[in-house]
């Protein structure tokens, strides 16, 4: 096995500086394939599992995951629209990788969407069995009551079965509009809009702010950033990678 030196791999993955990575190794905070490694200069290969304080890091230079702020009115597609509607491709034309969107946002919903060329990570993030939480902030019609919140969290019967949020909180309210935040792990089509409409509060604006530990942060519509280092490690860890 040739591979790369462990501290170099860690630094390249964005864990910390090379010197700080050496300290992490010496302190016994790094494992390779489940075994603690404390010897500096240990070489590792791409197929080995490296964890720092229990969180996995990745160093395959060909794999990349991106967080994009999808604007409203944009299709969740990496192909050009035959109807000439804007797609995600317009914001990622500078990327040489063949990226796939992780799940979808409906055309009028804006906010965080992930794109990756890591097939296994994409599969796990979209598979219902991993129950990846997603958080949304919605501007809705009417003044949201405690009863409506309770219904959303308890469960609402929709045409394709019962749906519910893991959590819902009223952020602001007025006589005509309210601002709510809700977290759920369902991947059903337009689930947030349908759920809120069913309890009498149609959505006027919807923004997805979080997927697992990845946040929208300061990204403005159309901007993207690369997800790496411990942030990517935590995301992978959340789906058992």
GIRA-V336267 format. One record per backbone hydrogen bond with DSSP energy under -0.5 kcal/mol. NH is the residue of the N-H (numbers start at 1). CO is the residue of the C=O. E is the energy in kcal/mol with one decimal. If there is no record, write none. Layout:
NH,CO,E ; NH,CO,E
//
This chain:
4,44,-2.5 ; 6,42,-3.1 ; 9,5,-2.2 ; 10,6,-2.5 ; 11,7,-2.1 ; 12,8,-2.5 ; 13,9,-1.7 ; 14,11,-1.4 ; 15,10,-2.3 ; 21,17,-2.5 ; 22,18,-1.9 ; 23,19,-1.6 ; 24,20,-2.0 ; 25,21,-2.2 ; 26,22,-2.5 ; 27,23,-2.0 ; 28,25,-1.8 ; 29,24,-2.3 ; 31,51,-2.4 ; 32,35,-2.7 ; 33,49,-3.1 ; 35,32,-1.7 ; 37,30,-2.5 ; 40,38,-0.6 ; 42,39,-1.4 ; 44,4,-2.9 ; 48,45,-1.8 ; 50,48,-0.7 ; 50,57,-0.6 ; 51,31,-2.2 ; 52,55,-2.9 ; 53,29,-2.7 ; 53,51,-0.5 ; 55,52,-1.9 ; 56,233,-0.7 ; 57,50,-2.4 ; 61,59,-0.9 ; 63,60,-1.7 ; 66,115,-3.3 ; 67,225,-2.8 ; 68,66,-0.5 ; 68,113,-2.7 ; 69,223,-2.6 ; 70,68,-1.0 ; 70,111,-3.1 ; 73,107,-2.5 ; 74,71,-1.2 ; 74,107,-0.7 ; 75,86,-2.8 ; 77,75,-2.0 ; 81,85,-0.6 ; 84,81,-1.5 ; 88,75,-0.9 ; 88,77,-1.3 ; 89,77,-0.9 ; 90,87,-1.4 ; 91,88,-1.8 ; 92,88,-0.5 ; 92,89,-1.2 ; 95,92,-1.9 ; 99,97,-1.1 ; 100,116,-2.2 ; 102,114,-3.4 ; 103,101,-1.0 ; 109,106,-1.3 ; 110,206,-2.2 ; 111,70,-2.2 ; 112,208,-2.8 ; 113,68,-2.1 ; 114,102,-0.6 ; 115,66,-2.3 ; 116,100,-2.3 ; 117,64,-1.6 ; 119,117,-0.9 ; 122,118,-2.5 ; 123,119,-2.4 ; 124,120,-2.3 ; 125,121,-2.4 ; 126,122,-1.4 ; 127,123,-1.4 ; 130,127,-1.7 ; 131,128,-1.3 ; 134,184,-2.6 ; 135,210,-1.9 ; 136,182,-2.7 ; 137,207,-2.9 ; 138,180,-2.9 ; 139,205,-2.8 ; 140,138,-0.6 ; 140,178,-2.8 ; 141,202,-2.5 ; 142,176,-3.4 ; 144,142,-0.7 ; 149,145,-1.8 ; 150,146,-2.4 ; 151,147,-2.1 ; 152,148,-2.2 ; 153,149,-2.2 ; 154,150,-2.5 ; 155,151,-2.8 ; 156,163,-3.1 ; 158,156,-0.6 ; 158,161,-2.1 ; 161,158,-1.7 ; 163,156,-2.6 ; 165,152,-2.1 ; 166,183,-2.5 ; 167,183,-1.6 ; 169,181,-2.8 ; 171,169,-0.6 ; 171,179,-2.9 ; 172,179,-1.7 ; 174,177,-1.5 ; 178,140,-2.2 ; 179,172,-3.0 ; 180,138,-2.6 ; 181,169,-2.7 ; 182,136,-2.2 ; 183,167,-2.4 ; 184,134,-2.4 ; 191,188,-1.5 ; 194,190,-2.4 ; 195,191,-2.5 ; 196,192,-2.3 ; 197,193,-2.1 ; 198,194,-1.9 ; 199,195,-0.9 ; 200,197,-1.7 ; 201,196,-2.7 ; 204,139,-3.6 ; 205,139,-1.6 ; 207,137,-2.4 ; 208,110,-2.4 ; 209,135,-2.4 ; 209,207,-0.6 ; 210,135,-1.4 ; 211,214,-2.4 ; 212,133,-3.1 ; 214,211,-2.5 ; 216,209,-2.5 ; 219,216,-1.8 ; 222,69,-3.2 ; 223,220,-2.7 ; 225,67,-2.2 ; 227,65,-2.8 ; 228,226,-0.6 ; 229,13,-1.2 ; 231,228,-1.0 ; 232,228,-1.2 ; 233,229,-2.2 ; 234,230,-2.5 ; 235,231,-1.8 ; 236,232,-2.6 ; 237,233,-2.5 ; 238,234,-1.8 ; 239,235,-0.6 ; 239,236,-1.0 ; 240,237,-1.6 ; 241,236,-2.8
//
